[in-house]
Amino acid sequence: MKYVKISFWTILFIVLFVLFTLNVYQSVDFRYFYGTDDVFKEIPLFVVIFFSMAGGFFLGVLVILGELMQRKKECRAKDAELSTLKKELDTHRNIAVKEFIDSESNGGNGAS
């Protein structure tokens, strides 16, 4: 699995590198709103691609961080529940041991 992951990232890097080098000398007009006033003229295409990829990466990181924070919150709640259940188990375990000791000290007949 490790080699598949390394191969995937290597191939992705090579493909992106080739795309960037092929588009170095091409330029585009970038319109960020409708109309003629909101135009960046003759921006290199690789800059547009780079910022598009960076924006997508940033949005992906935000989604992952949101999920991570949600999972950590759930984990803390489960840890609190686990500690409560451990305390309850210890209480019941001690009661059972205490009853066993009491029954043994009474001659083992089970009557207290």
Secondary structure, 3 states (H helix, E strand, C coil): CHHHHHHHHHHHHHHHHHHHHHCCCCEEEEECCCCCCCEEEEEEHHHHHHHHHHHHHHHHHHHHHHHHHHHHHHHHHHHHHHHHHHHHHHHHHHHHHHHHHHHHHCCCCCCC
